[in-house]
Amino acid sequence: MLQKVIRVGNSLAVTIPKDFASLVKFKAGQKVAVETDMSGRMLLVKPAVDIGKTSLTPEFFTWLEDISSKYEKVIKELACR
């Protein structure tokens, strides 16, 4: 689904489709946690109540990508065994 980036004061915002907001129970005024993944140019938005829960961080994905690139040949050889 495509959403438009809009200006709100001095900030930029992306609207959340009503069906999705209803499904995940997002409400106007609710605080959310926003994580950034600069290497993938992505944002992850989740309810603030999930902040304390463990999740994979953007740093982990950066590390995984680095390791995967560095050991690509070895990983492919192991996969063939």
PDB file of N, CA, C and O in Angstrom:
ATOM      1  N   MET A   1       0.840  -1.165   0.000  1.00  0.00           N
ATOM      2  CA  MET A   1       0.000   0.000   0.000  1.00  0.00           C
ATOM      3  C   MET A   1       0.883   1.225   0.000  1.00  0.00           C
ATOM      4  O   MET A   1       1.910   1.252   0.679  1.00  0.00           O
ATOM      5  N   LEU A   2       0.511   2.209  -0.729  1.00  0.00           N
ATOM      6  CA  LEU A   2       1.251   3.459  -0.796  1.00  0.00           C
ATOM      7  C   LEU A   2       0.567   4.507   0.069  1.00  0.00           C
ATOM      8  O   LEU A   2      -0.655   4.649   0.042  1.00  0.00           O
ATOM      9  N   GLN A   3       1.352   5.224   0.821  1.00  0.00           N
ATOM     10  CA  GLN A   3       0.863   6.328   1.633  1.00  0.00           C
ATOM     11  C   GLN A   3       1.676   7.555   1.262  1.00  0.00           C
ATOM     12  O   GLN A   3       2.808   7.435   0.792  1.00  0.00           O
ATOM     13  N   LYS A   4       1.114   8.716   1.467  1.00  0.00           N
ATOM     14  CA  LYS A   4       1.767   9.961   1.119  1.00  0.00           C
ATOM     15  C   LYS A   4       2.412  10.574   2.353  1.00  0.00           C
ATOM     16  O   LYS A   4       1.827  10.563   3.437  1.00  0.00           O
ATOM     17  N   VAL A   5       3.617  11.108   2.188  1.00  0.00           N
ATOM     18  CA  VAL A   5       4.277  11.848   3.261  1.00  0.00           C
ATOM     19  C   VAL A   5       3.685  13.253   3.244  1.00  0.00           C
ATOM     20  O   VAL A   5       3.660  13.916   2.207  1.00  0.00           O
ATOM     21  N   ILE A   6       3.209  13.697   4.412  1.00  0.00           N
ATOM     22  CA  ILE A   6       2.585  15.023   4.515  1.00  0.00           C
ATOM     23  C   ILE A   6       3.352  15.881   5.515  1.00  0.00           C
ATOM     24  O   ILE A   6       4.062  15.356   6.373  1.00  0.00           O
ATOM     25  N   ARG A   7       3.208  17.192   5.405  1.00  0.00           N
ATOM     26  CA  ARG A   7       3.837  18.119   6.342  1.00  0.00           C
ATOM     27  C   ARG A   7       2.843  18.421   7.458  1.00  0.00           C
ATOM     28  O   ARG A   7       1.676  18.723   7.211  1.00  0.00           O
ATOM     29  N   VAL A   8       3.341  18.329   8.707  1.00  0.00           N
ATOM     30  CA  VAL A   8       2.557  18.683   9.889  1.00  0.00           C
ATOM     31  C   VAL A   8       3.428  19.635  10.698  1.00  0.00           C
ATOM     32  O   VAL A   8       4.329  19.196  11.413  1.00  0.00           O
ATOM     33  N   GLY A   9       3.168  20.927  10.590  1.00  0.00           N
ATOM     34  CA  GLY A   9       4.027  21.917  11.230  1.00  0.00           C
ATOM     35  C   GLY A   9       5.403  21.859  10.594  1.00  0.00           C
ATOM     36  O   GLY A   9       5.530  21.957   9.373  1.00  0.00           O
ATOM     37  N   ASN A  10       6.444  21.699  11.421  1.00  0.00           N
ATOM     38  CA  ASN A  10       7.818  21.600  10.919  1.00  0.00           C
ATOM     39  C   ASN A  10       8.238  20.152  10.697  1.00  0.00           C
ATOM     40  O   ASN A  10       9.391  19.899  10.350  1.00  0.00           O
ATOM     41  N   SER A  11       7.335  19.198  10.888  1.00  0.00           N
ATOM     42  CA  SER A  11       7.653  17.775  10.781  1.00  0.00           C
ATOM     43  C   SER A  11       7.005  17.169   9.548  1.00  0.00           C
ATOM     44  O   SER A  11       6.182  17.796   8.882  1.00  0.00           O
ATOM     45  N   LEU A  12       7.398  15.935   9.263  1.00  0.00           N
ATOM     46  CA  LEU A  12       6.757  15.146   8.214  1.00  0.00           C
ATOM     47  C   LEU A  12       6.026  13.992   8.877  1.00  0.00           C
ATOM     48  O   LEU A  12       6.433  13.526   9.941  1.00  0.00           O
ATOM     49  N   ALA A  13       4.947  13.529   8.255  1.00  0.00           N
ATOM     50  CA  ALA A  13       4.154  12.441   8.823  1.00  0.00           C
ATOM     51  C   ALA A  13       3.634  11.547   7.706  1.00  0.00           C
ATOM     52  O   ALA A  13       3.529  11.958   6.551  1.00  0.00           O
ATOM     53  N   VAL A  14       3.314  10.316   8.080  1.00  0.00           N
ATOM     54  CA  VAL A  14       2.677   9.365   7.173  1.00  0.00           C
ATOM     55  C   VAL A  14       1.407   8.910   7.869  1.00  0.00           C
ATOM     56  O   VAL A  14       1.444   8.535   9.041  1.00  0.00           O
ATOM     57  N   THR A  15       0.294   8.937   7.170  1.00  0.00           N
ATOM     58  CA  THR A  15      -0.958   8.494   7.770  1.00  0.00           C
ATOM     59  C   THR A  15      -1.020   6.974   7.800  1.00  0.00           C
ATOM     60  O   THR A  15      -0.403   6.291   6.981  1.00  0.00           O
ATOM     61  N   ILE A  16      -1.778   6.462   8.762  1.00  0.00           N
ATOM     62  CA  ILE A  16      -1.965   5.020   8.901  1.00  0.00           C
ATOM     63  C   ILE A  16      -3.373   4.699   8.391  1.00  0.00           C
ATOM     64  O   ILE A  16      -4.342   5.309   8.845  1.00  0.00           O
ATOM     65  N   PRO A  17      -3.501   3.761   7.463  1.00  0.00           N
ATOM     66  CA  PRO A  17      -4.830   3.420   6.938  1.00  0.00           C
ATOM     67  C   PRO A  17      -5.773   2.985   8.063  1.00  0.00           C
ATOM     68  O   PRO A  17      -5.368   2.289   8.993  1.00  0.00           O
ATOM     69  N   LYS A  18      -7.031   3.406   7.961  1.00  0.00           N
ATOM     70  CA  LYS A  18      -8.026   3.146   9.002  1.00  0.00           C
ATOM     71  C   LYS A  18      -8.173   1.660   9.304  1.00  0.00           C
ATOM     72  O   LYS A  18      -8.237   1.282  10.474  1.00  0.00           O
ATOM     73  N   ASP A  19      -8.229   0.810   8.288  1.00  0.00           N
ATOM     74  CA  ASP A  19      -8.402  -0.629   8.515  1.00  0.00           C
ATOM     75  C   ASP A  19      -7.253  -1.208   9.344  1.00  0.00           C
ATOM     76  O   ASP A  19      -7.471  -2.004  10.258  1.00  0.00           O
ATOM     77  N   PHE A  20      -6.017  -0.793   9.007  1.00  0.00           N
ATOM     78  CA  PHE A  20      -4.859  -1.284   9.747  1.00  0.00           C
ATOM     79  C   PHE A  20      -4.862  -0.744  11.167  1.00  0.00           C
ATOM     80  O   PHE A  20      -4.605  -1.488  12.113  1.00  0.00           O
ATOM     81  N   ALA A  21      -5.152   0.551  11.326  1.00  0.00           N
ATOM     82  CA  ALA A  21      -5.195   1.162  12.659  1.00  0.00           C
ATOM     83  C   ALA A  21      -6.218   0.445  13.540  1.00  0.00           C
ATOM     84  O   ALA A  21      -5.966   0.216  14.723  1.00  0.00           O
ATOM     85  N   SER A  22      -7.355   0.094  12.974  1.00  0.00           N
ATOM     86  CA  SER A  22      -8.375  -0.642  13.730  1.00  0.00           C
ATOM     87  C   SER A  22      -7.884  -2.028  14.111  1.00  0.00           C
ATOM     88  O   SER A  22      -8.087  -2.481  15.237  1.00  0.00           O
ATOM     89  N   LEU A  23      -7.240  -2.695  13.172  1.00  0.00           N
ATOM     90  CA  LEU A  23      -6.750  -4.052  13.400  1.00  0.00           C
ATOM     91  C   LEU A  23      -5.730  -4.107  14.541  1.00  0.00           C
ATOM     92  O   LEU A  23      -5.786  -5.003  15.383  1.00  0.00           O
ATOM     93  N   VAL A  24      -4.801  -3.150  14.568  1.00  0.00           N
ATOM     94  CA  VAL A  24      -3.764  -3.146  15.603  1.00  0.00           C
ATOM     95  C   VAL A  24      -4.143  -2.278  16.805  1.00  0.00           C
ATOM     96  O   VAL A  24      -3.356  -2.106  17.736  1.00  0.00           O
ATOM     97  N   LYS A  25      -5.366  -1.733  16.765  1.00  0.00           N
ATOM     98  CA  LYS A  25      -5.923  -0.945  17.862  1.00  0.00           C
ATOM     99  C   LYS A  25      -5.128   0.328  18.163  1.00  0.00           C
ATOM    100  O   LYS A  25      -4.967   0.700  19.325  1.00  0.00           O
ATOM    101  N   PHE A  26      -4.628   0.999  17.110  1.00  0.00           N
ATOM    102  CA  PHE A  26      -4.013   2.310  17.274  1.00  0.00           C
ATOM    103  C   PHE A  26      -5.126   3.339  17.434  1.00  0.00           C
ATOM    104  O   PHE A  26      -6.132   3.287  16.727  1.00  0.00           O
ATOM    105  N   LYS A  27      -4.946   4.262  18.353  1.00  0.00           N
ATOM    106  CA  LYS A  27      -5.925   5.325  18.603  1.00  0.00           C
ATOM    107  C   LYS A  27      -5.241   6.677  18.451  1.00  0.00           C
ATOM    108  O   LYS A  27      -4.035   6.790  18.672  1.00  0.00           O
ATOM    109  N   ALA A  28      -5.993   7.695  18.077  1.00  0.00           N
ATOM    110  CA  ALA A  28      -5.459   9.054  17.977  1.00  0.00           C
ATOM    111  C   ALA A  28      -4.917   9.481  19.338  1.00  0.00           C
ATOM    112  O   ALA A  28      -5.581   9.298  20.358  1.00  0.00           O
ATOM    113  N   GLY A  29      -3.725  10.045  19.354  1.00  0.00           N
ATOM    114  CA  GLY A  29      -3.111  10.492  20.598  1.00  0.00           C
ATOM    115  C   GLY A  29      -2.284   9.434  21.312  1.00  0.00           C
ATOM    116  O   GLY A  29      -1.571   9.745  22.266  1.00  0.00           O
ATOM    117  N   GLN A  30      -2.370   8.204  20.866  1.00  0.00           N
ATOM    118  CA  GLN A  30      -1.624   7.101  21.484  1.00  0.00           C
ATOM    119  C   GLN A  30      -0.132   7.273  21.204  1.00  0.00           C
ATOM    120  O   GLN A  30       0.256   7.678  20.108  1.00  0.00           O
ATOM    121  N   LYS A  31       0.701   6.964  22.196  1.00  0.00           N
ATOM    122  CA  LYS A  31       2.142   6.999  21.997  1.00  0.00           C
ATOM    123  C   LYS A  31       2.588   5.698  21.350  1.00  0.00           C
ATOM    124  O   LYS A  31       2.102   4.618  21.687  1.00  0.00           O
ATOM    125  N   VAL A  32       3.528   5.821  20.410  1.00  0.00           N
ATOM    126  CA  VAL A  32       4.086   4.656  19.732  1.00  0.00           C
ATOM    127  C   VAL A  32       5.605   4.746  19.769  1.00  0.00           C
ATOM    128  O   VAL A  32       6.171   5.834  19.875  1.00  0.00           O
ATOM    129  N   ALA A  33       6.248   3.606  19.681  1.00  0.00           N
ATOM    130  CA  ALA A  33       7.703   3.540  19.590  1.00  0.00           C
ATOM    131  C   ALA A  33       8.071   3.459  18.112  1.00  0.00           C
ATOM    132  O   ALA A  33       7.464   2.699  17.358  1.00  0.00           O
ATOM    133  N   VAL A  34       9.057   4.237  17.702  1.00  0.00           N
ATOM    134  CA  VAL A  34       9.504   4.240  16.315  1.00  0.00           C
ATOM    135  C   VAL A  34      10.975   3.847  16.294  1.00  0.00           C
ATOM    136  O   VAL A  34      11.815   4.514  16.899  1.00  0.00           O
ATOM    137  N   GLU A  35      11.279   2.761  15.593  1.00  0.00           N
ATOM    138  CA  GLU A  35      12.657   2.307  15.430  1.00  0.00           C
ATOM    139  C   GLU A  35      13.066   2.581  13.994  1.00  0.00           C
ATOM    140  O   GLU A  35      12.257   2.457  13.075  1.00  0.00           O
ATOM    141  N   THR A  36      14.325   2.955  13.804  1.00  0.00           N
ATOM    142  CA  THR A  36      14.812   3.238  12.458  1.00  0.00           C
ATOM    143  C   THR A  36      15.862   2.220  12.046  1.00  0.00           C
ATOM    144  O   THR A  36      16.640   1.732  12.866  1.00  0.00           O
ATOM    145  N   ASP A  37      15.864   1.918  10.775  1.00  0.00           N
ATOM    146  CA  ASP A  37      16.882   1.050  10.175  1.00  0.00           C
ATOM    147  C   ASP A  37      17.441   1.833   9.000  1.00  0.00           C
ATOM    148  O   ASP A  37      16.893   1.798   7.898  1.00  0.00           O
ATOM    149  N   MET A  38      18.536   2.538   9.243  1.00  0.00           N
ATOM    150  CA  MET A  38      19.098   3.401   8.214  1.00  0.00           C
ATOM    151  C   MET A  38      19.625   2.616   7.016  1.00  0.00           C
ATOM    152  O   MET A  38      19.534   3.087   5.883  1.00  0.00           O
ATOM    153  N   SER A  39      20.177   1.420   7.253  1.00  0.00           N
ATOM    154  CA  SER A  39      20.715   0.650   6.131  1.00  0.00           C
ATOM    155  C   SER A  39      19.593   0.187   5.204  1.00  0.00           C
ATOM    156  O   SER A  39      19.777   0.119   3.989  1.00  0.00           O
ATOM    157  N   GLY A  40      18.432  -0.131   5.776  1.00  0.00           N
ATOM    158  CA  GLY A  40      17.303  -0.562   4.959  1.00  0.00           C
ATOM    159  C   GLY A  40      16.340   0.560   4.642  1.00  0.00           C
ATOM    160  O   GLY A  40      15.345   0.356   3.947  1.00  0.00           O
ATOM    161  N   ARG A  41      16.640   1.770   5.163  1.00  0.00           N
ATOM    162  CA  ARG A  41      15.776   2.943   4.984  1.00  0.00           C
ATOM    163  C   ARG A  41      14.335   2.626   5.378  1.00  0.00           C
ATOM    164  O   ARG A  41      13.394   2.864   4.621  1.00  0.00           O
ATOM    165  N   MET A  42      14.192   2.071   6.612  1.00  0.00           N
ATOM    166  CA  MET A  42      12.879   1.649   7.081  1.00  0.00           C
ATOM    167  C   MET A  42      12.571   2.221   8.460  1.00  0.00           C
ATOM    168  O   MET A  42      13.474   2.571   9.220  1.00  0.00           O
ATOM    169  N   LEU A  43      11.297   2.308   8.763  1.00  0.00           N
ATOM    170  CA  LEU A  43      10.800   2.642  10.088  1.00  0.00           C
ATOM    171  C   LEU A  43       9.935   1.493  10.567  1.00  0.00           C
ATOM    172  O   LEU A  43       9.207   0.885   9.783  1.00  0.00           O
ATOM    173  N   LEU A  44      10.015   1.196  11.862  1.00  0.00           N
ATOM    174  CA  LEU A  44       9.137   0.216  12.482  1.00  0.00           C
ATOM    175  C   LEU A  44       8.354   0.964  13.550  1.00  0.00           C
ATOM    176  O   LEU A  44       8.942   1.562  14.451  1.00  0.00           O
ATOM    177  N   VAL A  45       7.047   0.933  13.452  1.00  0.00           N
ATOM    178  CA  VAL A  45       6.179   1.616  14.413  1.00  0.00           C
ATOM    179  C   VAL A  45       5.421   0.560  15.182  1.00  0.00           C
ATOM    180  O   VAL A  45       4.784  -0.314  14.595  1.00  0.00           O
ATOM    181  N   LYS A  46       5.494   0.643  16.529  1.00  0.00           N
ATOM    182  CA  LYS A  46       4.774  -0.334  17.346  1.00  0.00           C
ATOM    183  C   LYS A  46       4.223   0.358  18.589  1.00  0.00           C
ATOM    184  O   LYS A  46       4.715   1.414  18.987  1.00  0.00           O
ATOM    185  N   PRO A  47       3.207  -0.237  19.197  1.00  0.00           N
ATOM    186  CA  PRO A  47       2.626   0.377  20.397  1.00  0.00           C
ATOM    187  C   PRO A  47       3.694   0.570  21.470  1.00  0.00           C
ATOM    188  O   PRO A  47       4.588  -0.263  21.621  1.00  0.00           O
ATOM    189  N   ALA A  48       3.599   1.661  22.207  1.00  0.00           N
ATOM    190  CA  ALA A  48       4.579   1.962  23.252  1.00  0.00           C
ATOM    191  C   ALA A  48       4.607   0.871  24.318  1.00  0.00           C
ATOM    192  O   ALA A  48       5.632   0.695  24.976  1.00  0.00           O
ATOM    193  N   VAL A  49       3.515   0.134  24.508  1.00  0.00           N
ATOM    194  CA  VAL A  49       3.491  -0.929  25.519  1.00  0.00           C
ATOM    195  C   VAL A  49       4.445  -2.054  25.156  1.00  0.00           C
ATOM    196  O   VAL A  49       4.820  -2.843  26.023  1.00  0.00           O
ATOM    197  N   ASP A  50       4.849  -2.144  23.879  1.00  0.00           N
ATOM    198  CA  ASP A  50       5.773  -3.177  23.437  1.00  0.00           C
ATOM    199  C   ASP A  50       7.236  -2.770  23.593  1.00  0.00           C
ATOM    200  O   ASP A  50       8.123  -3.551  23.249  1.00  0.00           O
ATOM    201  N   ILE A  51       7.510  -1.575  24.101  1.00  0.00           N
ATOM    202  CA  ILE A  51       8.883  -1.076  24.177  1.00  0.00           C
ATOM    203  C   ILE A  51       9.776  -2.005  24.982  1.00  0.00           C
ATOM    204  O   ILE A  51      10.907  -2.267  24.572  1.00  0.00           O
ATOM    205  N   GLY A  52       9.309  -2.507  26.106  1.00  0.00           N
ATOM    206  CA  GLY A  52      10.134  -3.355  26.950  1.00  0.00           C
ATOM    207  C   GLY A  52      10.321  -4.763  26.426  1.00  0.00           C
ATOM    208  O   GLY A  52      11.193  -5.484  26.910  1.00  0.00           O
ATOM    209  N   LYS A  53       9.537  -5.169  25.462  1.00  0.00           N
ATOM    210  CA  LYS A  53       9.651  -6.517  24.917  1.00  0.00           C
ATOM    211  C   LYS A  53      10.887  -6.612  24.032  1.00  0.00           C
ATOM    212  O   LYS A  53      11.238  -5.668  23.325  1.00  0.00           O
ATOM    213  N   THR A  54      11.530  -7.753  24.085  1.00  0.00           N
ATOM    214  CA  THR A  54      12.726  -7.919  23.273  1.00  0.00           C
ATOM    215  C   THR A  54      12.341  -8.092  21.812  1.00  0.00           C
ATOM    216  O   THR A  54      11.346  -8.738  21.482  1.00  0.00           O
ATOM    217  N   SER A  55      13.145  -7.506  20.957  1.00  0.00           N
ATOM    218  CA  SER A  55      12.938  -7.658  19.518  1.00  0.00           C
ATOM    219  C   SER A  55      14.291  -7.533  18.842  1.00  0.00           C
ATOM    220  O   SER A  55      15.275  -7.121  19.455  1.00  0.00           O
ATOM    221  N   LEU A  56      14.319  -7.885  17.607  1.00  0.00           N
ATOM    222  CA  LEU A  56      15.547  -7.757  16.850  1.00  0.00           C
ATOM    223  C   LEU A  56      15.742  -6.287  16.503  1.00  0.00           C
ATOM    224  O   LEU A  56      14.833  -5.634  15.992  1.00  0.00           O
ATOM    225  N   THR A  57      16.917  -5.781  16.782  1.00  0.00           N
ATOM    226  CA  THR A  57      17.199  -4.368  16.579  1.00  0.00           C
ATOM    227  C   THR A  57      17.752  -4.120  15.182  1.00  0.00           C
ATOM    228  O   THR A  57      18.232  -5.046  14.529  1.00  0.00           O
ATOM    229  N   PRO A  58      17.685  -2.879  14.725  1.00  0.00           N
ATOM    230  CA  PRO A  58      18.300  -2.554  13.438  1.00  0.00           C
ATOM    231  C   PRO A  58      19.795  -2.884  13.417  1.00  0.00           C
ATOM    232  O   PRO A  58      20.338  -3.265  12.380  1.00  0.00           O
ATOM    233  N   GLU A  59      20.454  -2.734  14.569  1.00  0.00           N
ATOM    234  CA  GLU A  59      21.876  -3.052  14.649  1.00  0.00           C
ATOM    235  C   GLU A  59      22.114  -4.539  14.378  1.00  0.00           C
ATOM    236  O   GLU A  59      23.103  -4.910  13.745  1.00  0.00           O
ATOM    237  N   PHE A  60      21.196  -5.390  14.865  1.00  0.00           N
ATOM    238  CA  PHE A  60      21.324  -6.822  14.618  1.00  0.00           C
ATOM    239  C   PHE A  60      21.261  -7.113  13.123  1.00  0.00           C
ATOM    240  O   PHE A  60      22.057  -7.897  12.605  1.00  0.00           O
ATOM    241  N   PHE A  61      20.310  -6.477  12.427  1.00  0.00           N
ATOM    242  CA  PHE A  61      20.170  -6.723  10.996  1.00  0.00           C
ATOM    243  C   PHE A  61      21.389  -6.220  10.226  1.00  0.00           C
ATOM    244  O   PHE A  61      21.793  -6.833   9.238  1.00  0.00           O
ATOM    245  N   THR A  62      21.974  -5.111  10.670  1.00  0.00           N
ATOM    246  CA  THR A  62      23.203  -4.614  10.052  1.00  0.00           C
ATOM    247  C   THR A  62      24.325  -5.620  10.252  1.00  0.00           C
ATOM    248  O   THR A  62      25.059  -5.934   9.315  1.00  0.00           O
ATOM    249  N   TRP A  63      24.458  -6.124  11.473  1.00  0.00           N
ATOM    250  CA  TRP A  63      25.471  -7.132  11.782  1.00  0.00           C
ATOM    251  C   TRP A  63      25.250  -8.385  10.931  1.00  0.00           C
ATOM    252  O   TRP A  63      26.193  -8.923  10.352  1.00  0.00           O
ATOM    253  N   LEU A  64      24.005  -8.840  10.861  1.00  0.00           N
ATOM    254  CA  LEU A  64      23.680 -10.047  10.093  1.00  0.00           C
ATOM    255  C   LEU A  64      24.035  -9.876   8.620  1.00  0.00           C
ATOM    256  O   LEU A  64      24.574 -10.788   7.993  1.00  0.00           O
ATOM    257  N   GLU A  65      23.732  -8.713   8.077  1.00  0.00           N
ATOM    258  CA  GLU A  65      24.052  -8.445   6.676  1.00  0.00           C
ATOM    259  C   GLU A  65      25.562  -8.453   6.455  1.00  0.00           C
ATOM    260  O   GLU A  65      26.043  -8.993   5.458  1.00  0.00           O
ATOM    261  N   ASP A  66      26.312  -7.854   7.384  1.00  0.00           N
ATOM    262  CA  ASP A  66      27.775  -7.839   7.277  1.00  0.00           C
ATOM    263  C   ASP A  66      28.348  -9.255   7.321  1.00  0.00           C
ATOM    264  O   ASP A  66      29.196  -9.609   6.502  1.00  0.00           O
ATOM    265  N   ILE A  67      27.890 -10.059   8.271  1.00  0.00           N
ATOM    266  CA  ILE A  67      28.374 -11.435   8.418  1.00  0.00           C
ATOM    267  C   ILE A  67      27.992 -12.267   7.195  1.00  0.00           C
ATOM    268  O   ILE A  67      28.795 -13.052   6.690  1.00  0.00           O
ATOM    269  N   SER A  68      26.758 -12.086   6.728  1.00  0.00           N
ATOM    270  CA  SER A  68      26.293 -12.841   5.558  1.00  0.00           C
ATOM    271  C   SER A  68      27.142 -12.529   4.335  1.00  0.00           C
ATOM    272  O   SER A  68      27.478 -13.424   3.559  1.00  0.00           O
ATOM    273  N   SER A  69      27.489 -11.257   4.167  1.00  0.00           N
ATOM    274  CA  SER A  69      28.332 -10.869   3.023  1.00  0.00           C
ATOM    275  C   SER A  69      29.739 -11.421   3.171  1.00  0.00           C
ATOM    276  O   SER A  69      30.319 -11.943   2.218  1.00  0.00           O
ATOM    277  N   LYS A  70      30.282 -11.300   4.375  1.00  0.00           N
ATOM    278  CA  LYS A  70      31.659 -11.727   4.621  1.00  0.00           C
ATOM    279  C   LYS A  70      31.833 -13.233   4.437  1.00  0.00           C
ATOM    280  O   LYS A  70      32.843 -13.679   3.893  1.00  0.00           O
ATOM    281  N   TYR A  71      30.853 -14.018   4.888  1.00  0.00           N
ATOM    282  CA  TYR A  71      30.961 -15.480   4.857  1.00  0.00           C
ATOM    283  C   TYR A  71      29.998 -16.129   3.864  1.00  0.00           C
ATOM    284  O   TYR A  71      29.595 -17.277   4.050  1.00  0.00           O
ATOM    285  N   GLU A  72      29.632 -15.402   2.817  1.00  0.00           N
ATOM    286  CA  GLU A  72      28.658 -15.908   1.848  1.00  0.00           C
ATOM    287  C   GLU A  72      29.080 -17.255   1.253  1.00  0.00           C
ATOM    288  O   GLU A  72      28.264 -18.171   1.154  1.00  0.00           O
ATOM    289  N   LYS A  73      30.343 -17.376   0.861  1.00  0.00           N
ATOM    290  CA  LYS A  73      30.824 -18.614   0.232  1.00  0.00           C
ATOM    291  C   LYS A  73      30.727 -19.790   1.205  1.00  0.00           C
ATOM    292  O   LYS A  73      30.275 -20.870   0.826  1.00  0.00           O
ATOM    293  N   VAL A  74      31.145 -19.589   2.442  1.00  0.00           N
ATOM    294  CA  VAL A  74      31.104 -20.651   3.456  1.00  0.00           C
ATOM    295  C   VAL A  74      29.658 -21.063   3.741  1.00  0.00           C
ATOM    296  O   VAL A  74      29.353 -22.251   3.851  1.00  0.00           O
ATOM    297  N   ILE A  75      28.774 -20.071   3.858  1.00  0.00           N
ATOM    298  CA  ILE A  75      27.355 -20.358   4.148  1.00  0.00           C
ATOM    299  C   ILE A  75      26.754 -21.197   3.023  1.00  0.00           C
ATOM    300  O   ILE A  75      26.014 -22.146   3.283  1.00  0.00           O
ATOM    301  N   LYS A  76      27.072 -20.848   1.759  1.00  0.00           N
ATOM    302  CA  LYS A  76      26.546 -21.615   0.623  1.00  0.00           C
ATOM    303  C   LYS A  76      27.093 -23.037   0.610  1.00  0.00           C
ATOM    304  O   LYS A  76      26.365 -23.982   0.306  1.00  0.00           O
ATOM    305  N   GLU A  77      28.376 -23.191   0.939  1.00  0.00           N
ATOM    306  CA  GLU A  77      28.970 -24.532   1.002  1.00  0.00           C
ATOM    307  C   GLU A  77      28.310 -25.371   2.083  1.00  0.00           C
ATOM    308  O   GLU A  77      28.016 -26.547   1.862  1.00  0.00           O
ATOM    309  N   LEU A  78      28.075 -24.788   3.234  1.00  0.00           N
ATOM    310  CA  LEU A  78      27.403 -25.515   4.328  1.00  0.00           C
ATOM    311  C   LEU A  78      25.967 -25.882   3.961  1.00  0.00           C
ATOM    312  O   LEU A  78      25.475 -26.941   4.349  1.00  0.00           O
ATOM    313  N   ALA A  79      25.308 -25.018   3.226  1.00  0.00           N
ATOM    314  CA  ALA A  79      23.919 -25.292   2.843  1.00  0.00           C
ATOM    315  C   ALA A  79      23.819 -26.479   1.877  1.00  0.00           C
ATOM    316  O   ALA A  79      22.791 -27.155   1.821  1.00  0.00           O
ATOM    317  N   CYS A  80      24.883 -26.724   1.125  1.00  0.00           N
ATOM    318  CA  CYS A  80      24.877 -27.831   0.166  1.00  0.00           C
ATOM    319  C   CYS A  80      25.190 -29.175   0.801  1.00  0.00           C
ATOM    320  O   CYS A  80      25.038 -30.206   0.145  1.00  0.00           O
ATOM    321  N   ARG A  81      25.614 -29.197   2.034  1.00  0.00           N
ATOM    322  CA  ARG A  81      25.984 -30.458   2.704  1.00  0.00           C
ATOM    323  C   ARG A  81      24.796 -31.147   3.283  1.00  0.00           C
ATOM    324  O   ARG A  81      24.931 -32.215   3.878  1.00  0.00           O
TER     325      ARG A  81
END
